[in-house]
Amino acid sequence: MSEQAQCTIPGIAIVPAIKRRGRVAALGLAEGEAIKAERLSVLELTHEGIPGDRHAGFLRPADVRVPWFKRGEAIQNERQISIVSMEELAVIAANLGIERVEPEWLGANLTVEGLPDFSFIPRGTRLFFPSGAVLAVTDQNAPCRIAGAEVERNLPGSDGLALRFAAAAKRLRGVVAYVDRPGIIAAGEEFSVRVPEQWVWRG
Amino acid sequence: MSEQAQCTIPGIAIVPAIKRRGRVAALGLAEGEAIKAERLSVLELTHEGIPGDRHAGFLRPADVRVPWFKRGEAIQNERQISIVSMEELAVIAANLGIERVEPEWLGANLTVEGLPDFSFIPRGTRLFFPSGAVLAVTDQNAPCRIAGAEVERNLPGSDGLALRFAAAAKRLRGVVAYVDRPGIIAAGEEFSVRVPEQWVWRG
C-alpha cells in the first residue's frame, strides 16, 4: 500500500494558476463567408459565439486543422472566437517587412494588448470582461494561406506575401476560444485573465 | 526590426504532441439526478454528451467548481463526460484503506486503463474510439464531498469516509471531456490518444 500511496504525488511539477490583466484594442465581426472582419466598437456574444459571424455555432464543420476528421463533418466548435494581440501583429508585420498587419485582415474578433507571448496563453484560460462576458481559450491558432491572401489583398504591391505569411505568423496568430458566459465586449476596456494550473504530462 | 523578430521564438519550451493507447475498462450512465452511475457495456454519444445522463447538454448550470459564475447560471458545458482510470481508483482505495472504489460510485461515464497519471492528461487531449467517437479533454476533475458520500453509502461500516474522500482522491479523480464527434464506446475496446503540444506560459 505504501508503494501505491507514493503514486498520489506523481513527478509532475504543477505551476499555480496565474492572474493577469489585458486591454481590448480592437473588435471585429466576419460576416457570412467573409474572411476580412468589419471593425466594431462593441461585440455582442451569445453561447454560440458572435451572432452573424462565420464562426458562430455550437458545432462547426471540420477543416484542415483537424485532419483526423472528415472535411465538413460536424464537430464541437471550439473556434467561436479568434483572438490576436497587438504585440504579436507587430512582430508578424516585422517578419514580413511591412508596416503593419491589421487584425481585421486576419478575421480576428478580438485584439488584445498587454499580455506577452499571447499565442501561448494556455488552454482553459478564462478572460473576464466588465459586462460579465467570459471567454475560454481552447487552442493556439495556426496561420493559414487564406489569411495570408487577405493580408496581400490589403497591401497593393505585396505580391507573394500570402506564401510567406504562414511562416511569418507561426505561433503569433493568437488563440481561439468559445463563449463561456454571454455578454458584451467594448473596445478600450480592460479585462482580467485567469490562467489555470499548468503542467507537462509525459505519459 | 531584429529585436522584434527575436520575439517570434519566445523562451517557451514546446513539448511535441504525444500518441498513446488506452483500453476501456468500464462504462457508466448517471441518470436524472443520480450520482451513482449504472454500469453499461456500450455508451452512445451525441454532440451533447450521453442522452439521459445528468451531465448531457451544450450548456450546464454553473456549480461550486467555477466560483466566478453565479450558481446555476448557464455556461458552456465542458463536463459532458467524466473519465477516471482503474490505476488511480486503486490508489484512492489504498489512500482510504478500503479494498476498492468502483467507478460507478463516482458517477464516472468512462473508466480507462493503461494511461499513467491519467488525471494529468492535458487539456485538449483527444481520445479516438473504433466507432469514430472522439472525446476532447477539458480539465482535471476535482473530488467533491458528494462523490465521497456515495462511496461511503456503498461501503457499510465506513462512517466518516466521505470527509476523507476529497483528500484521498485529490488529483486522482480523472478528467472531464466533451464529445467532439458522436459515436459509440464499447467496454473492453482499445482507443488511441492524441496529446497536443504542451508548454508552460508564465506571462
HADDOCK unambig.tbl for C-alpha pairs under 7 A between the chains (distance, minus, plus):
assign (segid A and resid 1 and name CA) (segid B and resid 94 and name CA) 6.00 0.50 0.50
assign (segid A and resid 4 and name CA) (segid B and resid 91 and name CA) 5.77 0.50 0.50
assign (segid A and resid 4 and name CA) (segid B and resid 94 and name CA) 6.97 0.50 0.50
assign (segid A and resid 5 and name CA) (segid B and resid 91 and name CA) 6.20 0.50 0.50
assign (segid A and resid 5 and name CA) (segid B and resid 94 and name CA) 6.68 0.50 0.50
assign (segid A and resid 5 and name CA) (segid B and resid 95 and name CA) 6.20 0.50 0.50
assign (segid A and resid 8 and name CA) (segid B and resid 91 and name CA) 6.83 0.50 0.50
assign (segid A and resid 10 and name CA) (segid B and resid 117 and name CA) 6.80 0.50 0.50
assign (segid A and resid 47 and name CA) (segid B and resid 76 and name CA) 6.93 0.50 0.50
assign (segid A and resid 75 and name CA) (segid B and resid 180 and name CA) 5.27 0.50 0.50
assign (segid A and resid 75 and name CA) (segid B and resid 181 and name CA) 5.42 0.50 0.50
assign (segid A and resid 76 and name CA) (segid B and resid 47 and name CA) 6.93 0.50 0.50
assign (segid A and resid 76 and name CA) (segid B and resid 180 and name CA) 4.91 0.50 0.50
assign (segid A and resid 91 and name CA) (segid B and resid 4 and name CA) 5.72 0.50 0.50
assign (segid A and resid 91 and name CA) (segid B and resid 5 and name CA) 6.18 0.50 0.50
assign (segid A and resid 91 and name CA) (segid B and resid 8 and name CA) 6.85 0.50 0.50
assign (segid A and resid 94 and name CA) (segid B and resid 1 and name CA) 5.94 0.50 0.50
assign (segid A and resid 94 and name CA) (segid B and resid 4 and name CA) 6.93 0.50 0.50
assign (segid A and resid 94 and name CA) (segid B and resid 5 and name CA) 6.67 0.50 0.50
assign (segid A and resid 95 and name CA) (segid B and resid 5 and name CA) 6.15 0.50 0.50
assign (segid A and resid 115 and name CA) (segid B and resid 203 and name CA) 6.72 0.50 0.50
assign (segid A and resid 116 and name CA) (segid B and resid 203 and name CA) 5.70 0.50 0.50
assign (segid A and resid 117 and name CA) (segid B and resid 10 and name CA) 6.81 0.50 0.50
assign (segid A and resid 117 and name CA) (segid B and resid 203 and name CA) 6.97 0.50 0.50
assign (segid A and resid 120 and name CA) (segid B and resid 201 and name CA) 6.22 0.50 0.50
assign (segid A and resid 121 and name CA) (segid B and resid 201 and name CA) 6.04 0.50 0.50
assign (segid A and resid 122 and name CA) (segid B and resid 201 and name CA) 6.67 0.50 0.50
assign (segid A and resid 123 and name CA) (segid B and resid 123 and name CA) 6.41 0.50 0.50
assign (segid A and resid 180 and name CA) (segid B and resid 75 and name CA) 5.25 0.50 0.50
assign (segid A and resid 180 and name CA) (segid B and resid 76 and name CA) 4.89 0.50 0.50
assign (segid A and resid 181 and name CA) (segid B and resid 75 and name CA) 5.41 0.50 0.50
assign (segid A and resid 198 and name CA) (segid B and resid 200 and name CA) 6.23 0.50 0.50
assign (segid A and resid 199 and name CA) (segid B and resid 200 and name CA) 6.70 0.50 0.50
assign (segid A and resid 200 and name CA) (segid B and resid 198 and name CA) 6.22 0.50 0.50
assign (segid A and resid 200 and name CA) (segid B and resid 199 and name CA) 6.70 0.50 0.50
assign (segid A and resid 201 and name CA) (segid B and resid 120 and name CA) 6.20 0.50 0.50
assign (segid A and resid 201 and name CA) (segid B and resid 121 and name CA) 6.06 0.50 0.50
assign (segid A and resid 201 and name CA) (segid B and resid 122 and name CA) 6.67 0.50 0.50
assign (segid A and resid 203 and name CA) (segid B and resid 115 and name CA) 6.69 0.50 0.50
assign (segid A and resid 203 and name CA) (segid B and resid 116 and name CA) 5.67 0.50 0.50
assign (segid A and resid 203 and name CA) (segid B and resid 117 and name CA) 6.97 0.50 0.50
